[in-house]
Amino acid sequence: MSFSYKRLLPHILILVGFIILSLAYFSPVLQGKKIFQSDIMHYIGMAQQQKEFAQATGEETYWTNSAFGGMPTYQLGAQYPNNVIKKLDLSLRFLPRPADYLFLYFLGFYILLLSLKVDYKLSALGALAFGFSTYLIIILGVGHNAKAHAIAYMPLVLAGIILTFKKKYILGFLLTVVALGLEIVANHFQMTYYLLFLVIILGVVYLIDAYQKQILPHYFKSVGLLTVAALLAVGLNATNLMATQEYAKESTRGKSELTINPDGSPKEATSGLDKAYITEYSYGLAETFNLFIPRFMGGGNTEDIGKNSETYKTYVTMGASPIEALELSKNAPMYWGNQPIVEAPAYVGAVILFLFVLGLFLVKGRLKWWLVAGSIFSLLLSYGKTEPFGFITNFFIDNVPLYDKFRAVTSIQVLLELCVPVLGIFALTRLFNEFVKEEQKLKALKYTVAITGGLCLIFLLFKSVFFDFTSYRDQGIPEILVDALIEDRKALFNTDTIRSLVLVLISAGTIYFFLKKKINQNIVVVIFAILILFDLVSLNRNYVNNDNFVSALKVDRPYQPNAADKEILKDKGHYRVLDMSTQGQRQPARAAYFHNSLFGYHAAKLGRYNELMEFHIYNNNINVLNMLNTKYIIAEDQGQIFPYDNPDANGNAWFVSELEELPSANEEIKALDSLDTKQKAVTTVLEYQSNLEVYKFKVDSTASINLKEFKPNYLKYQSNNSNDGFAVFSEIYYKDGWNAYIDGELKPHIRVNYVLRGMEIPAGKHTIEFKFEPQVVETGSKIALASSAIVGVLLLLGLFVSFKKKDI
């Protein structure tokens, strides 16, 4: 089969257009600038030690000591051997960041619509609506790159599944393997997990359709192929998946052994995250209309409302200078919903939602029900704890596997943001074809205008009846200023409601003139492209624009050492640092960039260490700080930052005279309140010992154990003791990877003092080594290599057969 270049040319031109649009929106990248993303700044601080290690040795460490006392790097950008699918991903992301993610948004959605046999022009139009959806742009602005990455591959996975169900078995199977492999390599399991829900809904709808059409054998054949595809995609990512699964059990996503809170009150038993933490970000019922009217609830937590606002005038009245009032008005608290932080409204677009509603009337069959079900499912779960739908989220947390491992339930709205443009574009396809009679099209148009336009009119006329425009954040603000904020919130509400109404009317007018044969299809497509770009891009630029870009140097090296850092860095030993300065609290990963820090910034810390922080470190328990070898504390006095040298730090390792076995994790963590960690250690894991509760060790003045060599993944000590002894090491215990050796012979070590390592050391002089040797990386890499080889062979065979049969 030979390619038709004439057929291929439109797709090439559209892809080139996507590249141009991606670079145009993020045009500062063409000047060598980079987008400043707060989350990426934190990531750079966390990953600096492993980056320096890789540069110095050419090896991957898989463990870092730079944050939270020490933790695996599995979720800190660790690079694994034989990760072929990652290389493909990097090839697709050839544009400068974040233009690369925007291009992937466009590309994936374009292919999804093509797989549904949508005309290439309408497919491109849908890609614009999806790619410029406000939420998808906002997450790029704040640095949720992994989330954006995973969302971008969602449509591609769906395309593969749909092609398989359409009996394009070879192409669908191969696309599903590659697309799902890319989806998993994006490493945002929450988004992939949400995608699974949408796939299940799709599968149920197709099952019902197959039953009705009596084609169940084809359905189950497709499901079988897709199951094999999923297994291969998992195999391609075996190392990361296996390492993450192993780590998750020990992280804050795993089950805690504690049954008490730091204040002594009973702790709710959970195998994952706390319910309150999961539902902290819950969508409000009224916020639903943000999808259609952007600043329905004020927009973001801070909005620039300018000099003509009531807030500006009130600040001046209250005594602020014009410059001060203007600066305050640039960061006015306009959002009046109940979520803690909202950078911008999750606006899908008035134009595409108008088309979505039109699609409800024009589109029939399984496609419509899959998309509508996915949208409703997504919306209901995004409400989280918001009544009356809180019971739905509670049910999922309590009964649906893995649902309690993820927070920020509002994130599930990405499913809605994917489904809405698909149905909206299908409304245009039905409009353009002859399957639906003209009278039905006009009737559908009238209903759509009545619903969308009528909603805008109702809100404009009765807004003060439905809403008071106040926020719980207004407490403590002078009443005169609250009144001004309310007026400005109303003004934003009015402006954006009228904006959506106008867009609805223009959209309706365009379709009406098409139905009356006044304009043709191409003009309709062009008009809707302009409307969608204006609708979404003009709003997005309020939140993510050229001001977000800075010099590449500021992004690559976001932290500069202060006087305290420079002083501490003169000490070339192995120790930890506690940053208590205002700067350190504001930038929690800053200390990790320069030192081995007790703090950091990560969504999945080691669970036991997080509990230690909550019980003791946040309360400045000096015994705990000492056992963690906190040699320096960065303090602040009247704006001056200085290092406090802690002479009482226990050091890298020490012999204790007592080891007490306690009955529970509760007792162990409480014991640290007053434990003399230099003399005694406590534990709950002495199963291999005798039944004694307290073990005594003789420690004379000549006993010593000293650190001689240290790397993130390797520590070497020399011990000298005239008696058998028990040593405590100021290193975080992690059973899956850290191995201990005495004179080259593997020996057991245990967890003591809730988070540290301890082991028996015989009398005499000995060399003790700790090596991080995660078996999961070695095993996973072999599986990934085998899977890559199988997929490579299948791709070649599949393409050969498809060309031969002219199946693609």
N, C-alpha and C positions, 0 to 999 in steps of 0.2 A: 504494500500500500504506500503510495507516495503522498506527501503532504501537499495540500493546496495552499500556496503562500497567500493567495488572495483571501482565503478563509481565515488565515492566521493573522493577517495584517491588522484587522480591527482590534484584536486582542493585544497585539504588541503595542499599538498606539495607545490603547487604554492603560496598559501597564506603565508606559512612559508617562502618561498623564498623571497616574497615581504617584509616580516618583516626583514629578514636578510639583504637584500639590503638597506632598509631604515636606519637600524642601522649602516650598514657599511659605507654608504655615510656620515652620521653624527656621526661617531664613537666616538667623544669626549663625547657624552651624556652618554656613558657607563662608563666614568670616573667621572660622576656627574657634568660635565661642562654644561654650557648653551650657546646658541648662542646669541651674542650681536647684537641686532637689534635696529637701531636708532629710528624707529617709536615706538617700544615698550618701549624704554627708556622714550620717551615723554608721552606715555600712562600711565606709572607708576607714573610719576609726576602728571598728571591730576587726576588720580584715587586714590591717596594716602589718601585723606580726607575721601572719602566714605568707603575705605577699613578699616581705623582706626575706623570709626563709627560702621561698621558692627561687627568688632572684639570686640568692647567695649560693644555693646548693643544687638548683635544678630539680629539686624533689618537692613533693607535696607532704605537708606535715600531718594533716587530719586532726590535729589538736592545737589549740591556742591557749596560752596562759594569760593573754592580754586582757581578758574580760571575764567578769563574774568568777574570778579565782581560777578559771580554767574550764574549757568545754570543747567538745568536738567541733570541727569546722564543717560538718556535713551540710549544715544550712547556712554556711558563710561562703558559698561560692567554691567549695572544694572541687578540684579537677580530678577526674577518675580515668584510669587507663581504659583503652578500647571503647571510648565513648564516641562512636562514629556518628550517632544521631545528633550529637551536640555540634559536630563539625558541619553537618548539613544545616542546622539551625543558624550557625554563625554565617554561613554562606548566604542564607536568605536575608539576614539582617546586615546587608552590606552598606546601608545608608548610615550617616552619623546619627547618634542617639539624640533626641527621641524620634527623629523622622523615621527611623527603622521600624518602630512599633506602629506608627501611623500607617506606613506602607503595608505592613502585615495586616492591619485592620482591613484596609481596602482589598488587598489580595484575597484573603480568606473568604470574605463575604461575597466578593465577585465570583469566586469559584463555586460557592454554595448556590448562588442563584443560577449560575450556568448549569449546575447539576440538576436543577429543577426545571430546566429547559426554558429559562427566561431569556428573552432577547438580550444581546450583549449590551445594548444601550441602556436598557432598564436595569440590567445587572450592575452596570457602572453607577447608575443613579442610586441604587440601593446601597452600594458600597460607600458612597459619600454620606448617606444618611446614617449608616452604622458607624463609620470611622470618625465622624465629627460629633457623634453623640456626646453631650457635655461631660458626662461621668467619665467616659473613656479618655477624654483630653485632660480632665482634672487630675486623674491618677498619675498621668505623666508629669504634671506640674509639681506634684508633691513627692514623686519618687517611688511610687508603687510599681516599679518596673516589672517585677515578676508577675504581678497580677495582670498588668497590661499584656505581657508576653503570653500568658495562658489564655486570656480572653481572645487574643488575636488568632490563635489556632483553633478555637472552638468551632467557627463556621466550617473550617476545613475538615474537621472530624465528622461533622454532620453531613457534609457533602459526600464523604466516602460511604457512610452508612446508607444514605439515600440512594446513591448509585447502586449499591448492592441490592437493596430492596427493589430497585427498578430493573433487576436482572442483568445489570452490567457487572457480572460477578467478578471478573478479573480486575477491571479498573477500580471497582468499588473496594475490593479486598485490598489491593495494593495501596490505594489512597488512604484507606483507613489505617493500615499498618503505619505508614509514614506519618500521617497527620496526628494520630494518637501518640506515636513516639515523640513527635515534636511538642505536642500538648504536655506530655509528662515531663519532658526535658526542661520546659519552662519553669518547673519547680515551684508552682503555686498550687498545692494540693487542694486548697479550699475551692479554687475555681474549677479544677478538674472534677472535684466531688460534685459541685453544683451542675456541671455539664452532664454528669451521670444521671441526675434526676431528669434532665430534659431528654436524654436518650431513652430512659425508661418510659417516659410519657410518649415519646415517638414510637417506641416498640409496642406499647399497649394499643395505640391508635392503629398501627399497621396490623396488629394481630386481629383486632375487631374487623378491620377491612378485609383481611385475608379470609377470615371465617365467613363473612358475608358473601365474598366472591368465590368461596370454595377453592382457595389456592394455598391451603395450609402447608402442603409439602414445600412449595417455593419459600414460604415464610420461614419455616424451620431450617431449610437449607441456607438461607441468608443469615439467620441467627448463628448457625454453626460456623459459617465462614467468618462472621464478625467476631465470634468468640476466639477463633484461632488468631485472627488479626490482633485482637486485644492482648492475647498472651504473648505474641511476638513483640508488640509495642512495649509491653512490660519488660520482656527480656532485653530489649535494647537499652532500657533504663535500669537494669537490675541492680547495679551498684548503688545508685542514689536511692532507689526505693527500699532496698534492704537495709542500708545504713540509716535511712530516715525512720524506718519502722523500728529498728533497734533502739535508736536514740529517743524516739517518741515515748517509749515506755518509761524512760528515766527523766523526761522533760516535764514541764508544767502541764503538758497535754496528757501525761500519764496519771496513774492512780496514786494518790498519796496515802502513806501509812498513818498520817496524823488524824486524830479525831477531835482535836482542839484547835482553837484560834489563838493568836498571840495573847489575847486578853483572857484566855482560859475558858471562854465559852465554847459550847459544842460546835463542831465543824460539820457541815452537811457532807455526807459521804458522796463522793462522785468519782467516776473513772476518767473524767476529763476536766474541762474548764468549769468554773463556777457559773451557775445560771445567770447571776447578775452581771458577770463579766461578758458572757456570751451575748446577752441582750442589751448591753449598755447603749449600743447604737441601734435603736429601734425606730422604724419609720412611723411617723404620725399619720392618722387617717387623713387629715386635711392636707398633709404633705403630698399625698397622691397626686394632687393637682399641679405640683411642681413639674410633673412630667409634661404637662401641656402648657402651663403658664409659668415661665421660669422663676420669677421672684415672687411667686404667690405667697410665700412665707418669708419674704425679705431677702432671699438670696443666701449669702454666706454669713458667717459670724461677724465679719467685718466687710463693709461695703464703702466704696467711695461715692458719697452722695453730693459732694461739691458745695460750692459757695451759695447756691440758691436754695439750699435746704433749710428747713425749720431748725434742724439741729445746729447748723452753723450760726444762724441768727441767735439762737438761745445761748450758745457758748459765748458769743459776743456780749449779750445782755448780762450774762453771769460774770463778766469781767475779763474774759480771755481776749488776748490781742487777736487781730484779724489773722495773723500767721498761725497762731496757736489754734484758733478755731477752725481754720482750714485744714490743718494737719489732723485734728481730732475728727473732723468730718470725713476725712479720707479713710478712716478706720471705724466708721459708725457701726454699732451692734444692731444690724438690721434683722438678722434671723430671729424669729420668735417661736420656733419649734422647740421640741424637747430633747433633741439629740445634743450631746455635749459639744461636739465640734462639727461644723459643716463648712467646707471650703467653698462650695458652690452648689446650686441646686442640681439634682440629677435630671436634667432637662433632656427629654427625648426629641422634642421638636413639635411645634404646632402643626407644621405641614405634614410630617410623616404620620402623626397621630390622626390627622384628618383623613389621610389615605387609609390608615389602619381601620378606622370606623367604617369608611366606605367599603373596605374589604369584607367587613362583617356581613354586608348585604350582598356583595357581588360574588364572593368566593365561596365555593361549596366543597364538601367532601373532607377527606382525612387531613389534608394540609391545613385547612382552616381550624379544625378541632384540635390538632396538635399544637398549633401556634397559640390559639386562644387558651387552651388548657395550660400551656407552659407559662403564658403571661400571668394568668390568674394565680397559679401555683407560686410563681416568683413573688408576686405582690403580697399575697397572704403571709408568706413566710418572712418577708421583709418587715412586717409590722412587729415582729418579735414579741415583746411584752405588752404592746399596746392593746388595750381592750377594745372590742370584745374578742379579738383574735389571739390573745395570749395563750389560750389552751392549745392552739395548733402547734406553736413553737414548743411549748412544754411537752407535748406528745412526742415531737421529733427528738427533743433532747433526751427524753427518758427511754425511747423505744427504737429509734432509728440508728443503726450502727454508725459510729464515727461522727454523728452530727454534733456531739458535745466537744469535739476537738477543735472547733473553729468559732471565732468570735465575729462581731460586727455583722449581724444577720442582714443588715441592709444591703450587703454586697451581693446577695442572691438576685438583686434586681438586674444584674447583667443578663440574666436569661430573658427578662422582659425586653431589655434593650436590644437583644438579638432577634426576638420573635416579632416585635412590632414592625421593623422595617421590611421583614420578609413578607408579611401579610399586606403591608402598605404597597409594596411594589407589585404584588400579585393583583391588587385592586386595579392598577393601571393595565396589567396584561389582560384582565377581563374586560376592561374598558375598551381596549384596542381590538379585541377579537370579536367574532360574531356569535359566540356561544350564548351571550346574554342579549335579550332584545333591548332595543333602544328605550322603550317605555320603562322597562325595569331599571335601566341605568339611570334614567332621569328621576325615577322614584327613589332609588338608592341615594342619589345626590341630594334630593330634598331632605330625606331623613338624616343624612350625615350633617348637612348644614344646620338643621334644626337642633341636633344633639350638640355639636361642637360650638356653633355660633350661639345657640341658646344658652349653653353653659356660661359662656363669656358674659352675655347680657345679664343673666341672673346674678352673677358675682358682682358685676358693676353696679347693679341696682340695689342689691341687698347685702353688700359686704358687711355693713355695720350691724346688720341683724344676726349674721352668722358668726362673726369674729370680733374680738376686742383688740387684736393686734398687740397684746401684751405678752411679755416673756417672764419666766421665773428669774431670768438674769437681771430684770429691771429692779429687783429688790435692792434697796440701799442707794439707788440713784435718786437725786432730787426730783421732786414731782414735776417741776417745770420742764426738766430735761426729758423725763419719761413722756410727757405730753408731746414734746417736739418729735421724739423718736416714733411715737405712734402715728403722727401726721406724715412723717417721711415713709413709714412702712405702708401706709395707705396710698401714698403717692406712687411708690414702686409697684404696688398691687394694681393700681389703676393703669399705669403706663404699660405694664406687661400684659395685662388682660386685654387692653385695646390692641396691643401689638399682635397677640394671638388671634384676636377677632379679625383684624385686617388680613393676616396671613390666611386665615380660613376663607375669607370672602374672595381673596385673589385666587386661591386654589380652586374654590368652587366655580368662580367665573371662568377660569381656564378650561375646566372640564365641560362646563356648559357650552362654551363656544366651540369646543371640539365636537360635542354631540350634535350641535347645530351646523356642523360642517364649515365653520368659519375659519378654523385653523386645523393643521394636520398633526399627525403623531409626532413628527420630529420637533415641531414647534412646542408641543406640549412637554416633551422631554426636556427641551432647553429651558422652558419657563420653570419647570419643577426643579431642575438643577440649580438655577439661579435662586429660586425661593429657598431651597434646602440649604444652600451655601450661605445665603444671607441670614437665614433663621438661626443656624447653628454657629457659624463662624463668628458672626458679629457678637453673639453672646459669649462664646468661648474666649474671645480676645479680651474680655473684661477680667478674666481670671488667669489665663496662661497666654503670655505674649512676649514680646522682645525684652521686656524688663526682667523676665525670669532668667535671662542669659547673662553670663559673666565670662571673664577670661578663663581659658582652659586651666590655667595654673591654679586659680582659686577653687576650681572644682576638684582637680586632681590632688591638691594639697590644701584641704580646707582648714587645717589647724596649724597654728604657729606656736612654738614653745614660748611660754611666759617665763618670768624670772624663776619661779618655783620649779618648773619643768627642767630648766637648764641646770639648776643646782642639784636636783635629784639625779639627773642623767650622768652626773660626774661619778656616781656610784655604779660601778660595772658589775655589781653582784646580782643575785637572784632574790627578789623580794617583791612585796606588793605595796600598792599605793591606794589610799583612800582620798578621793577628791571631794572635799566638803565646800568648795568655793561656789559662789553664785554662778560663775562661768561653767563649772563642772556640772552643776545641777541643770543648767539650761542646755548643755551639750553633754549628755550622759556617756557618749562614746569617746569623748575627747581624751580622757586620761588613757584609754586603751590604745590610742594612736601612739603614745610615747612610752607607756609603762605597762606593767602587769597590774591591772586595775581590779578593784573589788566590784566596781559597777560596770555598766555597759548599756547596750540598747539592742534588744532582741525579743522577738515574739515567743520564742520557745527556749527559755533558759532551762538549765538542769533543775528539776523540781525540788530536790533536797536543798540545793544552794539557795533557791528562791525563798524557801521556808526559813532558812537560816537568816537571810536578810530581813524577813518580816519579823522574826522573833528577836533577833539580836543586833544585826549590823545597823539597821535603821535606828536602833536605840543606843548605838555607840557602846555596846558591851565590850569593854577593853580586853577582857579575857579572850573573847572570840576574835577580836582584832589581832591580838598577840599570837594566837594559835595559827592564824592565817598568814603569819609573818608580815604583818602590815608595818613596815619599817618607816614609812613616810605618810604623813597626813597633810594634804594641801589645804590650808586654812586661809581665812580672810578676816581682816580687821580694818574697819573703816575704809574699805575699798582696796586695801593693799593685800595682795596675794603672797603667801610665803609658805615654805615647807616646814612642817614640824617633824623633827627627828624623834621617832619613838624608840627609846633605848630598851624598852621592855619586850619588844617583839621576840617571839620564841626562836626565831632562826629557821633554817631550812629543815632541820630534823633534830630530834632529841630523844634521849632515853627517859622513860617514866618509871616510877617505882610501883605504880598500881594500875591495874586494868580491871574495871568493874563491868560486869555484864548486867544490863538492865532489862526489864521485862517488855518494854514497848518503846516505840519511836517517840511517843509523848514524853515518857520519862527521860529519854536520852536528850531530847532538845531542851527540856526544862532544866536538866542538870547543868547545862552550859551557863545558866544564870550566874552561878558562883563557883564553877569548877576551876581549880588551880591547874590549868592545862599544862603547865611545865612539869608537874609532878604526877598527874593522874590522867588517865584516859577512860572513856566510857564507850560502850558498844552494845549492840543487840544481836551481833552475828558471831557467836562463838560455838557454833554447832559441832565443829570438829574437835573442840577441847573437852575437858572433863566437865563435871557438873558443878564445879566451884563457881561462886558468884564474884569473888574478888581474887585476882591473881597478884601476888607480890613478887617484885623483882628487886634485886640488890643493885643499887647504882652508886658506885664510888666516885670520888672526885676526878679520877683519871679517865673515866669513860668518855668517849667522844665519838661523834658521827658528823662528818663534814662533807658538804657538797663540793665536788671537784670539777664537774663538767655539767653544763646544762644547755639544752636546746628545747624547743617547744615539745618535741616528741621523744626526748631522751634526757635522763638524769643519772648521774654517776656519783656515788658516795663512797667514802672510806670510813669504816667503823673500827674502833679499838675499844674493847671492853674485857675486863678480866672475868666477867660473869656472863651467863646467859641473860639476855635482856630483851625488852620490848621497845621498839622505836616508833615514834610518831613522825610522820612526814607532813610538812605543811603544803601538801598537794591534794587537789580534789580527787576523790575516789571515783573511778568509773570502771566498772567490772569488765565491760565489753571492749577490750583492746589493750588496756595497760597490763603488762606482765612484769613481774618482779624476779630478779635473778640475784643469787648470792654466789659469788665466785663462778659465774657463768652457768649455774644450775638453777632451773626454774623452781621458784618457791611460792607458796601461797601468801597472799596478803589480804587484809580485811579492812572493812570500813570502821573507823572510830570517830568519836566526837562529831557524829552525825554526817560529816562530809569528807573527813580526811582519810589518809591511808596509814595503816599501821601493820607492823609485822615483827615476828620473833627473829632475833638475830643471835646466833650462838657466840659463845665467848671467843675471844681472840681478835685478830685483824682480818677484816673481810672487805671485799668490794661488792657493793650493792648497786644494782642497775635497775632502772625502770624504763621500759621501752613501750612505746605505743605501737602495737602491732595488730590493728583491727583485721580479724579474719574475714569480716564481712566485705571488706574492700577487695580482698584477693578472690573470694568466691564470686562476688558480684561481677567482677571484671571478666572472669572466665565465661560466665553466662552471657554477658553483654557481647563478648567476642563471637561466641557461637551463634547468638541471635542475629548479629550483624551479618555473619556469613550466610545464614539461612535466608534472611531477607534479601540480601544481594542476589543470591541465586534465583529466588522467586521473582524478583523484579525483572531480571533478564529473561527468564522463561515466560513470565506473564506478558511482557512487552512483545516478545517474539510471537507468541500465540495470538495476541491481540492484533498485531499487524497482519499476520497470516490470515486471520479470519475477518479482518477489517472491522474489528470490534471497537476500535477507538478512532 
